[in-house]
Amino acid sequence: TNWCGWSKRILALLNSDEFKKEFEKVSNKCEIKYYDCEGDGEKQCKAHNISGFPTLKLIKSSGSPIEYNGERTSEAIVSFINNNC
């Protein structure tokens, strides 16, 4: 959401050069999608049971989504992606 300070922080991290550099190594395994749960992305948020902000989930083509509850750092998020894709 636009008003949530934590969402703004994670969005800044995901748009940072540091994260983009780390994510580039695994970008062939997945993609990143952002949803504004109070705007155009409300349907997607409901479909993925997102009720708290920010919520990070790894959504694979097979299996259930895996919620990320780790550190909010580039290295930790990319490591999570690597370990679960």
DADA-V826080 format. One record per backbone hydrogen bond with DSSP energy under -0.5 kcal/mol. NH is the residue of the N-H (numbers start at 1). CO is the residue of the C=O. Records with the same first field share a line. If there is no record, write none. Layout:
NH=CO, CO
//
This chain:
5=3
8=4
9=5
10=6
11=7
12=8
13=9
14=10
15=11
16=13
20=16
21=17
22=18
23=19
24=20
25=21, 22
26=23
27=23
29=26
30=26
37=35
39=36
41=36
42=39
45=41
46=42
47=43
48=44
49=46
50=45
51=49
56=68
58=66
59=57
60=58
66=58
67=65
68=56
69=67
73=71
77=73
78=74
79=75
80=76
81=77
82=78
83=79
84=80, 81
85=81
//
